[in-house]
Amino acid sequence: MNNPLLIFPKPTKQLPRITSKIVPPAFFGPSKDIQKGRFEKKISNLDISITNEKIRLSQSVVGLEPERLLVFEIKGELVDFYKAVEKTEGMEFLGETFIGEDEPDEDFVYKKYVNKEEIVDDVKKIPKRLFLTINNLVALNELKRYWDNYEKGFSFKHGTAKFRMLFEQLNDIRYYSVRDRYEDTGILEYFKERLELKEEEIFFEIELTFRNSDDYLSKVYAHIKDLIEFNGGALIETSYTIIREIRY
């Protein structure tokens, strides 16, 4: 897997647009049938792992609800998607980032009109963007309901219609795994070298996903501490740091 290390900026309001009489090329994505074939099963099964995690945590960690980081990769532009996330119970928007451009293909393409004739723009590249959200089981069930509305052509509740546009432009959806976070960082090689040198102590830093809830952060910290101590390690107590200004 060669997923990028995701560093997401804080969402900002859209900048004012400059009006022009020139009609820009229009963006076209895959048909609903194509999107259903690609993502229906994937979205329907999103809650399986988090349900299993809920059962495991209920046996070991009091009051800690399981959550998952979910990555939406889209093609094209989608403005103010975070507003729809804010309207979704149990879902929190962590950020978005531009990850490059693709050549147009049979599914994602821009089209322009010349003398009222529709012409495929085979030069204009397709921007790609990632949205990252953190979700509990309630949020994933809401996401499945949004998908059902998209499939059946039903209306969306107020403030969440951006999810329809998301599904229309969706190129991939997946959980953001632990491997995404440490792959290509050199941390595994570092551990291997220290172990080969038979060092008794190996120092490393763990960065947790920032949340606005002090209670939640305290429970997660306690859970991580228990795991490390259970495996024979120890935390440097004074190293626990929260910097709210940069959501660290």
C-alpha positions in Angstrom: 0.0 0.0 0.0 1.4 3.4 -0.9 -1.1 5.8 0.7 0.2 9.3 1.5 0.9 10.6 5.0 -2.2 12.7 5.5 -1.7 16.2 7.1 -5.0 18.0 7.0 -5.5 21.8 7.4 -8.3 23.3 9.5 -11.3 23.8 7.2 -11.8 27.4 6.1 -14.6 29.3 4.4 -14.6 29.4 0.6 -12.9 32.4 -1.0 -15.0 34.7 -3.1 -15.1 33.8 -6.8 -14.3 36.1 -9.6 -17.3 36.2 -12.0 -16.6 35.7 -15.7 -18.8 35.5 -18.8 -16.7 32.5 -20.1 -18.6 29.3 -19.3 -16.1 26.9 -17.8 -16.1 23.2 -18.7 -18.6 21.2 -16.7 -17.5 18.2 -14.6 -19.0 14.8 -15.2 -18.6 11.7 -13.0 -19.7 8.0 -13.3 -23.3 7.0 -13.5 -25.2 5.9 -10.4 -25.1 2.3 -11.5 -21.3 2.3 -11.8 -21.0 3.9 -8.3 -23.4 1.3 -6.8 -21.3 -1.5 -8.3 -18.1 -0.1 -6.9 -19.2 1.0 -3.4 -22.5 -0.5 -2.3 -20.9 -3.5 -0.6 -18.0 -1.5 0.8 -20.3 1.1 2.5 -22.7 -1.6 3.7 -19.9 -3.4 5.5 -18.3 -0.3 7.1 -19.9 -0.9 10.5 -18.7 -4.5 10.9 -15.2 -3.9 12.3 -16.4 -1.1 14.6 -19.2 -3.3 16.0 -16.6 -6.0 16.8 -14.4 -3.3 18.4 -17.3 -2.1 20.5 -17.7 -5.6 21.9 -14.0 -5.8 22.7 -13.8 -2.4 24.3 -16.9 -3.0 26.4 -15.0 -5.8 28.1 -11.8 -3.8 28.9 -12.3 0.0 28.7 -15.2 1.7 30.5 -16.8 4.5 28.6 -14.6 4.5 25.5 -16.6 4.3 22.4 -14.9 2.8 19.3 -14.3 5.1 16.4 -12.7 4.9 13.0 -10.9 7.4 10.8 -12.6 7.3 7.4 -11.0 8.5 4.2 -13.1 9.7 1.3 -11.2 10.2 -2.0 -13.1 12.2 -4.6 -12.4 13.5 -8.1 -13.4 17.0 -9.0 -14.3 19.8 -6.6 -16.6 19.6 -3.5 -16.9 22.9 -1.6 -17.9 23.1 2.1 -18.3 19.3 2.6 -17.4 19.8 6.3 -20.7 21.6 6.8 -22.6 18.4 5.9 -20.3 16.4 8.3 -21.2 18.8 11.1 -24.9 18.0 10.5 -24.2 14.3 11.0 -24.4 12.8 14.5 -21.3 11.0 15.6 -19.1 12.3 12.7 -16.4 14.8 13.1 -14.5 16.5 10.3 -10.7 16.4 10.6 -9.7 18.1 7.4 -9.2 17.9 3.6 -6.2 17.9 1.3 -5.5 18.1 -2.4 -3.5 15.1 -3.6 -2.9 15.8 -7.2 -4.5 15.5 -10.6 -5.4 12.6 -12.9 -5.8 12.5 -16.7 -9.5 12.4 -17.7 -10.9 8.9 -18.3 -14.2 7.3 -19.3 -15.7 7.9 -15.8 -14.4 11.3 -14.8 -14.1 14.0 -17.4 -14.8 17.7 -18.1 -17.0 18.6 -21.0 -17.4 22.0 -22.8 -19.8 23.4 -25.2 -18.8 24.8 -28.6 -21.5 26.1 -30.8 -24.1 24.3 -28.6 -22.2 21.0 -29.2 -21.0 19.0 -26.2 -17.3 18.2 -26.6 -15.1 16.2 -24.2 -12.2 18.2 -22.8 -9.4 15.7 -23.0 -6.8 18.2 -21.8 -8.2 19.5 -18.6 -7.0 17.3 -15.7 -9.2 16.0 -12.9 -8.3 17.2 -9.4 -8.2 14.7 -6.6 -9.0 15.5 -3.0 -9.2 13.6 0.3 -11.6 14.2 3.2 -10.9 12.7 6.6 -13.6 12.2 9.2 -13.7 10.3 12.5 -16.8 8.2 13.0 -18.5 6.2 15.7 -21.2 3.5 15.0 -24.0 6.1 14.9 -22.2 8.1 12.2 -21.5 5.0 10.1 -25.2 4.1 10.3 -26.1 7.6 9.2 -23.6 7.3 6.3 -25.3 4.1 5.2 -28.7 5.9 5.3 -27.2 8.7 3.1 -26.1 6.1 0.7 -29.5 4.5 0.6 -31.0 7.9 -0.2 -28.5 8.4 -3.0 -29.3 5.0 -4.5 -33.0 5.4 -4.4 -33.1 9.1 -5.3 -34.6 10.2 -2.0 -34.1 13.7 -0.6 -31.4 14.4 2.0 -32.1 16.0 5.4 -31.4 19.7 5.6 -27.7 20.5 5.4 -26.5 17.0 4.3 -27.0 17.1 0.5 -23.3 17.4 0.0 -23.1 13.7 0.7 -25.0 13.1 -2.6 -22.3 15.0 -4.4 -19.7 13.1 -2.5 -21.1 9.8 -3.7 -21.4 11.0 -7.3 -17.7 12.0 -7.2 -16.4 9.2 -5.0 -13.2 7.5 -6.2 -12.4 5.5 -3.1 -13.5 5.0 0.5 -11.5 3.3 3.2 -10.5 3.3 6.8 -7.3 5.1 7.7 -5.3 2.4 9.3 -2.4 2.3 11.6 -0.2 1.2 8.7 -1.1 4.4 6.8 0.4 6.3 9.7 3.7 4.6 10.1 4.4 3.2 6.6 7.4 5.0 5.0 8.3 6.8 8.2 11.2 4.6 9.1 9.7 3.7 12.5 9.7 -0.1 11.8 13.3 0.0 10.7 14.2 2.0 13.8 12.6 -0.7 16.1 14.3 -3.5 14.2 17.7 -1.9 14.5 17.2 -1.2 18.3 16.2 -4.8 18.8 19.1 -6.2 16.9 21.4 -4.1 19.1 19.7 -5.6 22.1 18.9 -2.2 23.6 17.0 -2.5 26.8 15.1 0.7 26.3 13.6 2.0 23.0 12.1 5.5 23.0 9.4 6.6 20.6 6.5 9.0 20.4 2.8 8.3 19.9 0.6 11.0 18.4 -3.2 10.5 18.9 -6.0 11.9 16.9 -6.9 15.3 18.5 -10.4 15.6 19.9 -12.2 18.5 21.5 -13.4 16.3 24.4 -11.0 16.3 27.4 -12.9 13.4 28.8 -12.4 11.3 25.6 -8.7 12.2 25.4 -8.1 11.2 29.0 -9.8 7.8 28.4 -7.7 7.2 25.3 -4.5 8.2 27.1 -5.4 5.8 30.0 -6.1 3.0 27.5 -2.7 3.5 25.6 -0.9 3.6 29.0 -2.4 0.3 30.0 -1.5 -1.3 26.7 2.1 -0.1 27.0 2.5 -1.2 30.6 0.9 -4.6 29.9 3.6 -5.2 27.3 6.4 -4.3 29.7 6.9 -0.6 28.6 6.4 2.7 30.4 5.4 6.2 29.7 7.4 9.3 30.4 4.6 11.0 32.5 5.7 14.6 31.7 5.6 13.9 28.0 1.8 14.0 27.6 1.1 17.2 25.7 -2.0 18.9 24.2 -1.6 22.0 22.0 -5.2 23.0 21.1 -4.2 25.8 18.8 -2.8 23.3 16.2 -5.1 20.4 17.3 -2.1 18.4 18.5 
